[in-house]
Amino acid sequence: MKASSPKSTAKFLIGQNSGQIIVEYILLITISVAIATLLTTLLVGRGEGRSGIIINKWGQLLQIVAEDIGD
């Protein structure tokens, strides 16, 4: 019997696991997009009555500047 070389064994294992690698990659991309969407909505969303945190703080800052009395 001929023993298999380490290179051929590595190629066999990579070929066997390539489907799992693709599934894991797609899962990570999906999770990343979901988190990015959630953060964008919470931080800079401009929905009706549900503005993001940054938008709210920016509006408060503009209001403070507008109420400032000039010298």
mmCIF file of the N, C-alpha and C atoms, coordinates in Angstrom:
data_MODEL
# 
_entry.id   MODEL 
# 
loop_
_atom_site.group_PDB 
_atom_site.id 
_atom_site.type_symbol 
_atom_site.label_atom_id 
_atom_site.label_alt_id 
_atom_site.label_comp_id 
_atom_site.label_asym_id 
_atom_site.label_entity_id 
_atom_site.label_seq_id 
_atom_site.pdbx_PDB_ins_code 
_atom_site.Cartn_x 
_atom_site.Cartn_y 
_atom_site.Cartn_z 
_atom_site.occupancy 
_atom_site.B_iso_or_equiv 
_atom_site.pdbx_formal_charge 
_atom_site.auth_seq_id 
_atom_site.auth_comp_id 
_atom_site.auth_asym_id 
_atom_site.auth_atom_id 
_atom_site.pdbx_PDB_model_num 
ATOM 1   N N  . MET A 1 1  ? 0.819   -1.190 0.000  1.00 0.00 ? 1  MET A N  1 
ATOM 2   C CA . MET A 1 1  ? 0.000   0.000  0.000  1.00 0.00 ? 1  MET A CA 1 
ATOM 3   C C  . MET A 1 1  ? 0.860   1.250  0.000  1.00 0.00 ? 1  MET A C  1 
ATOM 4   N N  . LYS A 1 2  ? 0.390   2.224  -0.660 1.00 0.00 ? 2  LYS A N  1 
ATOM 5   C CA . LYS A 1 2  ? 1.120   3.487  -0.756 1.00 0.00 ? 2  LYS A CA 1 
ATOM 6   C C  . LYS A 1 2  ? 0.556   4.467  0.274  1.00 0.00 ? 2  LYS A C  1 
ATOM 7   N N  . ALA A 1 3  ? 1.441   5.044  1.065  1.00 0.00 ? 3  ALA A N  1 
ATOM 8   C CA . ALA A 1 3  ? 1.012   6.020  2.069  1.00 0.00 ? 3  ALA A CA 1 
ATOM 9   C C  . ALA A 1 3  ? 0.734   7.351  1.385  1.00 0.00 ? 3  ALA A C  1 
ATOM 10  N N  . SER A 1 4  ? -0.289  8.038  1.839  1.00 0.00 ? 4  SER A N  1 
ATOM 11  C CA . SER A 1 4  ? -0.606  9.331  1.232  1.00 0.00 ? 4  SER A CA 1 
ATOM 12  C C  . SER A 1 4  ? 0.315   10.404 1.796  1.00 0.00 ? 4  SER A C  1 
ATOM 13  N N  . SER A 1 5  ? 0.678   11.338 0.946  1.00 0.00 ? 5  SER A N  1 
ATOM 14  C CA . SER A 1 5  ? 1.575   12.411 1.368  1.00 0.00 ? 5  SER A CA 1 
ATOM 15  C C  . SER A 1 5  ? 0.780   13.463 2.146  1.00 0.00 ? 5  SER A C  1 
ATOM 16  N N  . PRO A 1 6  ? 1.480   14.265 2.954  1.00 0.00 ? 6  PRO A N  1 
ATOM 17  C CA . PRO A 1 6  ? 0.780   15.317 3.715  1.00 0.00 ? 6  PRO A CA 1 
ATOM 18  C C  . PRO A 1 6  ? 0.069   16.322 2.819  1.00 0.00 ? 6  PRO A C  1 
ATOM 19  N N  . LYS A 1 7  ? 0.637   16.595 1.633  1.00 0.00 ? 7  LYS A N  1 
ATOM 20  C CA . LYS A 1 7  ? 0.003   17.556 0.720  1.00 0.00 ? 7  LYS A CA 1 
ATOM 21  C C  . LYS A 1 7  ? -1.332  17.033 0.212  1.00 0.00 ? 7  LYS A C  1 
ATOM 22  N N  . SER A 1 8  ? -1.364  15.777 -0.191 1.00 0.00 ? 8  SER A N  1 
ATOM 23  C CA . SER A 1 8  ? -2.614  15.236 -0.709 1.00 0.00 ? 8  SER A CA 1 
ATOM 24  C C  . SER A 1 8  ? -3.661  15.116 0.402  1.00 0.00 ? 8  SER A C  1 
ATOM 25  N N  . THR A 1 9  ? -3.226  14.836 1.620  1.00 0.00 ? 9  THR A N  1 
ATOM 26  C CA . THR A 1 9  ? -4.147  14.777 2.748  1.00 0.00 ? 9  THR A CA 1 
ATOM 27  C C  . THR A 1 9  ? -4.733  16.155 3.038  1.00 0.00 ? 9  THR A C  1 
ATOM 28  N N  . ALA A 1 10 ? -3.884  17.196 2.977  1.00 0.00 ? 10 ALA A N  1 
ATOM 29  C CA . ALA A 1 10 ? -4.350  18.566 3.215  1.00 0.00 ? 10 ALA A CA 1 
ATOM 30  C C  . ALA A 1 10 ? -5.350  18.987 2.144  1.00 0.00 ? 10 ALA A C  1 
ATOM 31  N N  . LYS A 1 11 ? -5.076  18.665 0.887  1.00 0.00 ? 11 LYS A N  1 
ATOM 32  C CA . LYS A 1 11 ? -6.001  19.013 -0.199 1.00 0.00 ? 11 LYS A CA 1 
ATOM 33  C C  . LYS A 1 11 ? -7.334  18.295 -0.008 1.00 0.00 ? 11 LYS A C  1 
ATOM 34  N N  . PHE A 1 12 ? -7.289  17.053 0.427  1.00 0.00 ? 12 PHE A N  1 
ATOM 35  C CA . PHE A 1 12 ? -8.509  16.282 0.658  1.00 0.00 ? 12 PHE A CA 1 
ATOM 36  C C  . PHE A 1 12 ? -9.342  16.916 1.770  1.00 0.00 ? 12 PHE A C  1 
ATOM 37  N N  . LEU A 1 13 ? -8.681  17.337 2.851  1.00 0.00 ? 13 LEU A N  1 
ATOM 38  C CA . LEU A 1 13 ? -9.401  17.944 3.971  1.00 0.00 ? 13 LEU A CA 1 
ATOM 39  C C  . LEU A 1 13 ? -9.989  19.287 3.588  1.00 0.00 ? 13 LEU A C  1 
ATOM 40  N N  . ILE A 1 14 ? -9.245  20.080 2.824  1.00 0.00 ? 14 ILE A N  1 
ATOM 41  C CA . ILE A 1 14 ? -9.764  21.384 2.385  1.00 0.00 ? 14 ILE A CA 1 
ATOM 42  C C  . ILE A 1 14 ? -10.966 21.180 1.472  1.00 0.00 ? 14 ILE A C  1 
ATOM 43  N N  . GLY A 1 15 ? -10.880 20.239 0.570  1.00 0.00 ? 15 GLY A N  1 
ATOM 44  C CA . GLY A 1 15 ? -11.996 19.947 -0.326 1.00 0.00 ? 15 GLY A CA 1 
ATOM 45  C C  . GLY A 1 15 ? -13.223 19.491 0.424  1.00 0.00 ? 15 GLY A C  1 
ATOM 46  N N  . GLN A 1 16 ? -13.006 18.735 1.490  1.00 0.00 ? 16 GLN A N  1 
ATOM 47  C CA . GLN A 1 16 ? -14.116 18.242 2.295  1.00 0.00 ? 16 GLN A CA 1 
ATOM 48  C C  . GLN A 1 16 ? -14.781 19.365 3.092  1.00 0.00 ? 16 GLN A C  1 
ATOM 49  N N  . ASN A 1 17 ? -14.019 20.336 3.534  1.00 0.00 ? 17 ASN A N  1 
ATOM 50  C CA . ASN A 1 17 ? -14.536 21.398 4.405  1.00 0.00 ? 17 ASN A CA 1 
ATOM 51  C C  . ASN A 1 17 ? -14.903 22.671 3.659  1.00 0.00 ? 17 ASN A C  1 
ATOM 52  N N  . SER A 1 18 ? -14.772 22.698 2.353  1.00 0.00 ? 18 SER A N  1 
ATOM 53  C CA . SER A 1 18 ? -15.027 23.951 1.633  1.00 0.00 ? 18 SER A CA 1 
ATOM 54  C C  . SER A 1 18 ? -16.483 24.384 1.759  1.00 0.00 ? 18 SER A C  1 
ATOM 55  N N  . GLY A 1 19 ? -17.413 23.459 1.818  1.00 0.00 ? 19 GLY A N  1 
ATOM 56  C CA . GLY A 1 19 ? -18.824 23.814 1.994  1.00 0.00 ? 19 GLY A CA 1 
ATOM 57  C C  . GLY A 1 19 ? -19.074 24.451 3.344  1.00 0.00 ? 19 GLY A C  1 
ATOM 58  N N  . GLN A 1 20 ? -18.426 23.937 4.372  1.00 0.00 ? 20 GLN A N  1 
ATOM 59  C CA . GLN A 1 20 ? -18.581 24.503 5.713  1.00 0.00 ? 20 GLN A CA 1 
ATOM 60  C C  . GLN A 1 20 ? -17.983 25.897 5.778  1.00 0.00 ? 20 GLN A C  1 
ATOM 61  N N  . ILE A 1 21 ? -16.864 26.108 5.115  1.00 0.00 ? 21 ILE A N  1 
ATOM 62  C CA . ILE A 1 21 ? -16.217 27.422 5.104  1.00 0.00 ? 21 ILE A CA 1 
ATOM 63  C C  . ILE A 1 21 ? -17.134 28.454 4.453  1.00 0.00 ? 21 ILE A C  1 
ATOM 64  N N  . ILE A 1 22 ? -17.775 28.073 3.364  1.00 0.00 ? 22 ILE A N  1 
ATOM 65  C CA . ILE A 1 22 ? -18.682 28.992 2.663  1.00 0.00 ? 22 ILE A CA 1 
ATOM 66  C C  . ILE A 1 22 ? -19.884 29.327 3.548  1.00 0.00 ? 22 ILE A C  1 
ATOM 67  N N  . VAL A 1 23 ? -20.446 28.334 4.215  1.00 0.00 ? 23 VAL A N  1 
ATOM 68  C CA . VAL A 1 23 ? -21.601 28.562 5.093  1.00 0.00 ? 23 VAL A CA 1 
ATOM 69  C C  . VAL A 1 23 ? -21.211 29.486 6.250  1.00 0.00 ? 23 VAL A C  1 
ATOM 70  N N  . GLU A 1 24 ? -20.038 29.249 6.848  1.00 0.00 ? 24 GLU A N  1 
ATOM 71  C CA . GLU A 1 24 ? -19.592 30.103 7.945  1.00 0.00 ? 24 GLU A CA 1 
ATOM 72  C C  . GLU A 1 24 ? -19.349 31.532 7.474  1.00 0.00 ? 24 GLU A C  1 
ATOM 73  N N  . TYR A 1 25 ? -18.778 31.691 6.286  1.00 0.00 ? 25 TYR A N  1 
ATOM 74  C CA . TYR A 1 25 ? -18.530 33.020 5.728  1.00 0.00 ? 25 TYR A CA 1 
ATOM 75  C C  . TYR A 1 25 ? -19.842 33.767 5.506  1.00 0.00 ? 25 TYR A C  1 
ATOM 76  N N  . ILE A 1 26 ? -20.812 33.097 4.915  1.00 0.00 ? 26 ILE A N  1 
ATOM 77  C CA . ILE A 1 26 ? -22.112 33.733 4.667  1.00 0.00 ? 26 ILE A CA 1 
ATOM 78  C C  . ILE A 1 26 ? -22.791 34.085 5.991  1.00 0.00 ? 26 ILE A C  1 
ATOM 79  N N  . LEU A 1 27 ? -22.673 33.223 6.989  1.00 0.00 ? 27 LEU A N  1 
ATOM 80  C CA . LEU A 1 27 ? -23.253 33.498 8.305  1.00 0.00 ? 27 LEU A CA 1 
ATOM 81  C C  . LEU A 1 27 ? -22.606 34.726 8.940  1.00 0.00 ? 27 LEU A C  1 
ATOM 82  N N  . LEU A 1 28 ? -21.279 34.820 8.875  1.00 0.00 ? 28 LEU A N  1 
ATOM 83  C CA . LEU A 1 28 ? -20.583 35.983 9.438  1.00 0.00 ? 28 LEU A CA 1 
ATOM 84  C C  . LEU A 1 28 ? -20.963 37.273 8.712  1.00 0.00 ? 28 LEU A C  1 
ATOM 85  N N  . ILE A 1 29 ? -21.061 37.218 7.390  1.00 0.00 ? 29 ILE A N  1 
ATOM 86  C CA . ILE A 1 29 ? -21.467 38.402 6.624  1.00 0.00 ? 29 ILE A CA 1 
ATOM 87  C C  . ILE A 1 29 ? -22.881 38.825 7.004  1.00 0.00 ? 29 ILE A C  1 
ATOM 88  N N  . THR A 1 30 ? -23.787 37.863 7.140  1.00 0.00 ? 30 THR A N  1 
ATOM 89  C CA . THR A 1 30 ? -25.173 38.169 7.506  1.00 0.00 ? 30 THR A CA 1 
ATOM 90  C C  . THR A 1 30 ? -25.246 38.821 8.879  1.00 0.00 ? 30 THR A C  1 
ATOM 91  N N  . ILE A 1 31 ? -24.521 38.272 9.837  1.00 0.00 ? 31 ILE A N  1 
ATOM 92  C CA . ILE A 1 31 ? -24.514 38.843 11.188 1.00 0.00 ? 31 ILE A CA 1 
ATOM 93  C C  . ILE A 1 31 ? -23.918 40.243 11.177 1.00 0.00 ? 31 ILE A C  1 
ATOM 94  N N  . SER A 1 32 ? -22.847 40.455 10.416 1.00 0.00 ? 32 SER A N  1 
ATOM 95  C CA . SER A 1 32 ? -22.211 41.773 10.332 1.00 0.00 ? 32 SER A CA 1 
ATOM 96  C C  . SER A 1 32 ? -23.164 42.813 9.743  1.00 0.00 ? 32 SER A C  1 
ATOM 97  N N  . VAL A 1 33 ? -23.864 42.450 8.701  1.00 0.00 ? 33 VAL A N  1 
ATOM 98  C CA . VAL A 1 33 ? -24.816 43.383 8.070  1.00 0.00 ? 33 VAL A CA 1 
ATOM 99  C C  . VAL A 1 33 ? -25.965 43.691 9.026  1.00 0.00 ? 33 VAL A C  1 
ATOM 100 N N  . ALA A 1 34 ? -26.447 42.693 9.743  1.00 0.00 ? 34 ALA A N  1 
ATOM 101 C CA . ALA A 1 34 ? -27.545 42.925 10.692 1.00 0.00 ? 34 ALA A CA 1 
ATOM 102 C C  . ALA A 1 34 ? -27.116 43.866 11.811 1.00 0.00 ? 34 ALA A C  1 
ATOM 103 N N  . ILE A 1 35 ? -25.917 43.680 12.340 1.00 0.00 ? 35 ILE A N  1 
ATOM 104 C CA . ILE A 1 35 ? -25.425 44.560 13.405 1.00 0.00 ? 35 ILE A CA 1 
ATOM 105 C C  . ILE A 1 35 ? -25.215 45.970 12.878 1.00 0.00 ? 35 ILE A C  1 
ATOM 106 N N  . ALA A 1 36 ? -24.659 46.104 11.679 1.00 0.00 ? 36 ALA A N  1 
ATOM 107 C CA . ALA A 1 36 ? -24.445 47.429 11.091 1.00 0.00 ? 36 ALA A CA 1 
ATOM 108 C C  . ALA A 1 36 ? -25.777 48.150 10.861 1.00 0.00 ? 36 ALA A C  1 
ATOM 109 N N  . THR A 1 37 ? -26.772 47.431 10.401 1.00 0.00 ? 37 THR A N  1 
ATOM 110 C CA . THR A 1 37 ? -28.094 48.023 10.184 1.00 0.00 ? 37 THR A CA 1 
ATOM 111 C C  . THR A 1 37 ? -28.712 48.484 11.498 1.00 0.00 ? 37 THR A C  1 
ATOM 112 N N  . LEU A 1 38 ? -28.601 47.666 12.519 1.00 0.00 ? 38 LEU A N  1 
ATOM 113 C CA . LEU A 1 38 ? -29.142 48.022 13.831 1.00 0.00 ? 38 LEU A CA 1 
ATOM 114 C C  . LEU A 1 38 ? -28.449 49.253 14.398 1.00 0.00 ? 38 LEU A C  1 
ATOM 115 N N  . LEU A 1 39 ? -27.124 49.292 14.327 1.00 0.00 ? 39 LEU A N  1 
ATOM 116 C CA . LEU A 1 39 ? -26.388 50.448 14.843 1.00 0.00 ? 39 LEU A CA 1 
ATOM 117 C C  . LEU A 1 39 ? -26.720 51.717 14.061 1.00 0.00 ? 39 LEU A C  1 
ATOM 118 N N  . THR A 1 40 ? -26.822 51.601 12.755 1.00 0.00 ? 40 THR A N  1 
ATOM 119 C CA . THR A 1 40 ? -27.164 52.772 11.944 1.00 0.00 ? 40 THR A CA 1 
ATOM 120 C C  . THR A 1 40 ? -28.539 53.298 12.310 1.00 0.00 ? 40 THR A C  1 
ATOM 121 N N  . THR A 1 41 ? -29.484 52.409 12.483 1.00 0.00 ? 41 THR A N  1 
ATOM 122 C CA . THR A 1 41 ? -30.841 52.826 12.846 1.00 0.00 ? 41 THR A CA 1 
ATOM 123 C C  . THR A 1 41 ? -30.866 53.497 14.216 1.00 0.00 ? 41 THR A C  1 
ATOM 124 N N  . LEU A 1 42 ? -30.153 52.919 15.169 1.00 0.00 ? 42 LEU A N  1 
ATOM 125 C CA . LEU A 1 42 ? -30.161 53.472 16.523 1.00 0.00 ? 42 LEU A CA 1 
ATOM 126 C C  . LEU A 1 42 ? -29.389 54.784 16.629 1.00 0.00 ? 42 LEU A C  1 
ATOM 127 N N  . LEU A 1 43 ? -28.330 54.934 15.870 1.00 0.00 ? 43 LEU A N  1 
ATOM 128 C CA . LEU A 1 43 ? -27.490 56.122 16.004 1.00 0.00 ? 43 LEU A CA 1 
ATOM 129 C C  . LEU A 1 43 ? -27.936 57.283 15.118 1.00 0.00 ? 43 LEU A C  1 
ATOM 130 N N  . VAL A 1 44 ? -28.245 57.034 13.871 1.00 0.00 ? 44 VAL A N  1 
ATOM 131 C CA . VAL A 1 44 ? -28.558 58.136 12.965 1.00 0.00 ? 44 VAL A CA 1 
ATOM 132 C C  . VAL A 1 44 ? -29.887 57.963 12.237 1.00 0.00 ? 44 VAL A C  1 
ATOM 133 N N  . GLY A 1 45 ? -30.774 57.124 12.760 1.00 0.00 ? 45 GLY A N  1 
ATOM 134 C CA . GLY A 1 45 ? -32.077 56.930 12.132 1.00 0.00 ? 45 GLY A CA 1 
ATOM 135 C C  . GLY A 1 45 ? -32.897 58.212 12.136 1.00 0.00 ? 45 GLY A C  1 
ATOM 136 N N  . ARG A 1 46 ? -33.707 58.378 11.123 1.00 0.00 ? 46 ARG A N  1 
ATOM 137 C CA . ARG A 1 46 ? -34.540 59.579 11.010 1.00 0.00 ? 46 ARG A CA 1 
ATOM 138 C C  . ARG A 1 46 ? -36.017 59.220 10.853 1.00 0.00 ? 46 ARG A C  1 
ATOM 139 N N  . GLY A 1 47 ? -36.465 58.205 11.568 1.00 0.00 ? 47 GLY A N  1 
ATOM 140 C CA . GLY A 1 47 ? -37.863 57.780 11.476 1.00 0.00 ? 47 GLY A CA 1 
ATOM 141 C C  . GLY A 1 47 ? -38.796 58.771 12.168 1.00 0.00 ? 47 GLY A C  1 
ATOM 142 N N  . GLU A 1 48 ? -40.079 58.610 11.909 1.00 0.00 ? 48 GLU A N  1 
ATOM 143 C CA . GLU A 1 48 ? -41.091 59.483 12.505 1.00 0.00 ? 48 GLU A CA 1 
ATOM 144 C C  . GLU A 1 48 ? -41.120 59.288 14.021 1.00 0.00 ? 48 GLU A C  1 
ATOM 145 N N  . GLY A 1 49 ? -40.689 60.280 14.774 1.00 0.00 ? 49 GLY A N  1 
ATOM 146 C CA . GLY A 1 49 ? -40.717 60.218 16.223 1.00 0.00 ? 49 GLY A CA 1 
ATOM 147 C C  . GLY A 1 49 ? -39.665 59.305 16.833 1.00 0.00 ? 49 GLY A C  1 
ATOM 148 N N  . ARG A 1 50 ? -38.851 58.698 16.022 1.00 0.00 ? 50 ARG A N  1 
ATOM 149 C CA . ARG A 1 50 ? -37.826 57.773 16.524 1.00 0.00 ? 50 ARG A CA 1 
ATOM 150 C C  . ARG A 1 50 ? -36.475 58.130 15.921 1.00 0.00 ? 50 ARG A C  1 
ATOM 151 N N  . SER A 1 51 ? -36.013 59.317 16.185 1.00 0.00 ? 51 SER A N  1 
ATOM 152 C CA . SER A 1 51 ? -34.721 59.737 15.665 1.00 0.00 ? 51 SER A CA 1 
ATOM 153 C C  . SER A 1 51 ? -33.603 59.031 16.417 1.00 0.00 ? 51 SER A C  1 
ATOM 154 N N  . GLY A 1 52 ? -32.477 58.875 15.749 1.00 0.00 ? 52 GLY A N  1 
ATOM 155 C CA . GLY A 1 52 ? -31.329 58.239 16.367 1.00 0.00 ? 52 GLY A CA 1 
ATOM 156 C C  . GLY A 1 52 ? -30.693 59.120 17.431 1.00 0.00 ? 52 GLY A C  1 
ATOM 157 N N  . ILE A 1 53 ? -29.800 58.531 18.207 1.00 0.00 ? 53 ILE A N  1 
ATOM 158 C CA . ILE A 1 53 ? -29.155 59.234 19.315 1.00 0.00 ? 53 ILE A CA 1 
ATOM 159 C C  . ILE A 1 53 ? -28.361 60.439 18.821 1.00 0.00 ? 53 ILE A C  1 
ATOM 160 N N  . ILE A 1 54 ? -27.590 60.256 17.779 1.00 0.00 ? 54 ILE A N  1 
ATOM 161 C CA . ILE A 1 54 ? -26.765 61.361 17.260 1.00 0.00 ? 54 ILE A CA 1 
ATOM 162 C C  . ILE A 1 54 ? -27.637 62.480 16.714 1.00 0.00 ? 54 ILE A C  1 
ATOM 163 N N  . ILE A 1 55 ? -28.717 62.125 16.020 1.00 0.00 ? 55 ILE A N  1 
ATOM 164 C CA . ILE A 1 55 ? -29.634 63.135 15.469 1.00 0.00 ? 55 ILE A CA 1 
ATOM 165 C C  . ILE A 1 55 ? -30.289 63.917 16.603 1.00 0.00 ? 55 ILE A C  1 
ATOM 166 N N  . ASN A 1 56 ? -30.698 63.234 17.677 1.00 0.00 ? 56 ASN A N  1 
ATOM 167 C CA . ASN A 1 56 ? -31.306 63.925 18.827 1.00 0.00 ? 56 ASN A CA 1 
ATOM 168 C C  . ASN A 1 56 ? -30.327 64.898 19.472 1.00 0.00 ? 56 ASN A C  1 
ATOM 169 N N  . LYS A 1 57 ? -29.112 64.446 19.706 1.00 0.00 ? 57 LYS A N  1 
ATOM 170 C CA . LYS A 1 57 ? -28.101 65.313 20.339 1.00 0.00 ? 57 LYS A CA 1 
ATOM 171 C C  . LYS A 1 57 ? -27.758 66.487 19.444 1.00 0.00 ? 57 LYS A C  1 
ATOM 172 N N  . TRP A 1 58 ? -27.695 66.275 18.137 1.00 0.00 ? 58 TRP A N  1 
ATOM 173 C CA . TRP A 1 58 ? -27.405 67.362 17.209 1.00 0.00 ? 58 TRP A CA 1 
ATOM 174 C C  . TRP A 1 58 ? -28.526 68.402 17.247 1.00 0.00 ? 58 TRP A C  1 
ATOM 175 N N  . GLY A 1 59 ? -29.780 67.948 17.305 1.00 0.00 ? 59 GLY A N  1 
ATOM 176 C CA . GLY A 1 59 ? -30.907 68.873 17.405 1.00 0.00 ? 59 GLY A CA 1 
ATOM 177 C C  . GLY A 1 59 ? -30.867 69.675 18.694 1.00 0.00 ? 59 GLY A C  1 
ATOM 178 N N  . GLN A 1 60 ? -30.494 69.028 19.805 1.00 0.00 ? 60 GLN A N  1 
ATOM 179 C CA . GLN A 1 60 ? -30.370 69.739 21.081 1.00 0.00 ? 60 GLN A CA 1 
ATOM 180 C C  . GLN A 1 60 ? -29.257 70.775 21.011 1.00 0.00 ? 60 GLN A C  1 
ATOM 181 N N  . LEU A 1 61 ? -28.153 70.429 20.386 1.00 0.00 ? 61 LEU A N  1 
ATOM 182 C CA . LEU A 1 61 ? -27.042 71.369 20.236 1.00 0.00 ? 61 LEU A CA 1 
ATOM 183 C C  . LEU A 1 61 ? -27.456 72.577 19.400 1.00 0.00 ? 61 LEU A C  1 
ATOM 184 N N  . LEU A 1 62 ? -28.174 72.345 18.317 1.00 0.00 ? 62 LEU A N  1 
ATOM 185 C CA . LEU A 1 62 ? -28.649 73.453 17.487 1.00 0.00 ? 62 LEU A CA 1 
ATOM 186 C C  . LEU A 1 62 ? -29.599 74.356 18.260 1.00 0.00 ? 62 LEU A C  1 
ATOM 187 N N  . GLN A 1 63 ? -30.450 73.748 19.085 1.00 0.00 ? 63 GLN A N  1 
ATOM 188 C CA . GLN A 1 63 ? -31.392 74.522 19.890 1.00 0.00 ? 63 GLN A CA 1 
ATOM 189 C C  . GLN A 1 63 ? -30.642 75.396 20.900 1.00 0.00 ? 63 GLN A C  1 
ATOM 190 N N  . ILE A 1 64 ? -29.608 74.865 21.533 1.00 0.00 ? 64 ILE A N  1 
ATOM 191 C CA . ILE A 1 64 ? -28.817 75.627 22.508 1.00 0.00 ? 64 ILE A CA 1 
ATOM 192 C C  . ILE A 1 64 ? -28.111 76.789 21.822 1.00 0.00 ? 64 ILE A C  1 
ATOM 193 N N  . VAL A 1 65 ? -27.558 76.547 20.645 1.00 0.00 ? 65 VAL A N  1 
ATOM 194 C CA . VAL A 1 65 ? -26.865 77.602 19.908 1.00 0.00 ? 65 VAL A CA 1 
ATOM 195 C C  . VAL A 1 65 ? -27.863 78.674 19.466 1.00 0.00 ? 65 VAL A C  1 
ATOM 196 N N  . ALA A 1 66 ? -29.046 78.259 19.061 1.00 0.00 ? 66 ALA A N  1 
ATOM 197 C CA . ALA A 1 66 ? -30.068 79.213 18.594 1.00 0.00 ? 66 ALA A CA 1 
ATOM 198 C C  . ALA A 1 66 ? -30.557 80.090 19.739 1.00 0.00 ? 66 ALA A C  1 
ATOM 199 N N  . GLU A 1 67 ? -30.600 79.570 20.956 1.00 0.00 ? 67 GLU A N  1 
ATOM 200 C CA . GLU A 1 67 ? -31.084 80.347 22.104 1.00 0.00 ? 67 GLU A CA 1 
ATOM 201 C C  . GLU A 1 67 ? -30.005 81.260 22.701 1.00 0.00 ? 67 GLU A C  1 
ATOM 202 N N  . ASP A 1 68 ? -28.791 81.121 22.257 1.00 0.00 ? 68 ASP A N  1 
ATOM 203 C CA . ASP A 1 68 ? -27.699 81.933 22.784 1.00 0.00 ? 68 ASP A CA 1 
ATOM 204 C C  . ASP A 1 68 ? -27.892 83.390 22.383 1.00 0.00 ? 68 ASP A C  1 
ATOM 205 N N  . ILE A 1 69 ? -27.758 84.268 23.337 1.00 0.00 ? 69 ILE A N  1 
ATOM 206 C CA . ILE A 1 69 ? -27.911 85.705 23.073 1.00 0.00 ? 69 ILE A CA 1 
ATOM 207 C C  . ILE A 1 69 ? -26.569 86.241 22.622 1.00 0.00 ? 69 ILE A C  1 
ATOM 208 N N  . GLY A 1 70 ? -26.592 86.915 21.500 1.00 0.00 ? 70 GLY A N  1 
ATOM 209 C CA . GLY A 1 70 ? -25.347 87.503 20.985 1.00 0.00 ? 70 GLY A CA 1 
ATOM 210 C C  . GLY A 1 70 ? -24.932 88.722 21.775 1.00 0.00 ? 70 GLY A C  1 
ATOM 211 N N  . ASP A 1 71 ? -23.655 88.943 21.852 1.00 0.00 ? 71 ASP A N  1 
ATOM 212 C CA . ASP A 1 71 ? -23.141 90.108 22.598 1.00 0.00 ? 71 ASP A CA 1 
ATOM 213 C C  . ASP A 1 71 ? -23.190 91.347 21.754 1.00 0.00 ? 71 ASP A C  1 
# 
